[in-house]
Amino acid sequence: MLIDVEVPDLGTDGEVEIIEIPISEGDTVAVDDTLITLESDKASMDIPAPEAGIVKELLVKLGDKIKTGTIIAKLENSLDNSTEVNNIKTEKKSENKLVTKSESITEKKAEKIQDNQEQNIEKSDKDSHAGPASRRFAQTLGVDLTKVNGSGQKNRILKTDIQDFVKESLSGSNSNLNSSGNSSGLNVAAMPEIDFSKFGEVETKELSRIKKLSGSFLHRNWVNIPHVTQFDSADITELEAFRKGQKEFAAKQGVKLTPLVFIMKAVVSGLKTFPSFNSSLSFDNQSLILKKYCHIGVAVDTPNGLVVPVVRNVDKKSIFELAQDLAELSAKARDGKLTANDMQGGCFTISSLGGIGGTGFTPIVNAPEVAILGVSKSSMQAVYINGKFEPRLMLPLSLSYDHRVIDGAEAVRFTNHLVFQLADIRRLLL
Ligand code: CAO
């Protein structure tokens, strides 16, 4: 049976604009599915399908102005496929009541439709301009509408905008899905804007360009990567004795030897022994890209903020060459002269705060790398060796890693390896 679907009593004689048509001819709709959305000055309202069926003809288009009684579509009732046309007319029994004449729609059902419509009437939200159907759709998917850009008239959010938003979220380019939805996205309350001058004198200083940039990368990495940090400490008593013994010789070669270059060599040995540490996840997160080169990023503290220049081919360079590279890159960094190329292509990062202090920290993985080594200040400790305490210079290490790529056991093997290499750097030659 073909039924004419009319606009029910809108409570006004005026015309109202069609702002959304989520269906097309040929679509199958269930009872109460939205056929069109109307918007007046004050409210928007969905017109639902009175019956389940197939939309045989759509008689209106986006932007049309229609009023109570306008026939908007011809619907083929799914229970009866005859082509007989039955007009289901809306009768104004009382103000704001929708009742149909058709025998196929009972009084009860008509009331249900009316209830549904009254529930569907919502005031346009100032922050997210969306109709009831879009709102319900967003709610079902757990989407926070304030995060969705509307492509409809007056930036109205359409269902397709919500679909696009979800697609984008699933592809990993944003993580704004509501935690009540099926996604694992975040639903974090926004920071309130606080007037600190209420509590005392303040001064506002703009963040440096580097801080703004690195802040957004750090935040992205912190939120997107499941981090775990593994702690250990390496006995570098012999290493330090050797380093100090070579200081003069190094100075004659024009370089300054610090523990960092030895740590870089130990890390390279670790990357060769545990290749998953020298890898990146593919864009779709389905495979691991293993790198055959060893470029190591070194975090450098500059007056304008943190930068991470990359020392190339660390596996192929001598300790002095590395010290030279490190001195050049950190000078360039502090002078603000690093190029984009100087900061690209790293396989693994070392963040050394040992020259400053601290006993341990949890560095943030520098994506697309999968691990980062934090180095804190070495100190003399009483270490129990062969039945007695001995004074040993211990170097605290903290390895943060991407748990999607590296398991805890592998991480401990990696730090064990670093500890083993640093305890006797002759092993680095093996
Ligand atoms: N334990 C004890 N002493 C250490 C040490 C450690 N782990 N690491 C370095 N030192 C000593 C050095 O040997 C040097 O002392 P001497 O002159 O007596 O030899 C002194 O500390 C200063 O070293 P340095 O910091 O100049 O040199 P470096 O090679 O260790 O580090 C660089 C170079 C560029 C990494 C460093 O200057 C730097 O910027 N570190 C900060 C990195 C950072 O900010 N990380 C945080 C990132 S997250 O915000």
Boltz pocket constraint, residues with backbone or C-beta under 6 A from the ligand:
constraints:
  - pocket:
      binder: B
      contacts: [[A, 257], [A, 258], [A, 259], [A, 260], [A, 261], [A, 298], [A, 299], [A, 300], [A, 301], [A, 302], [A, 306], [A, 326], [A, 330], [A, 351], [A, 352], [A, 353], [A, 354], [A, 355], [A, 356], [A, 363], [A, 375], [A, 376], [A, 377], [A, 378], [A, 395]]
      max_distance: 6.0
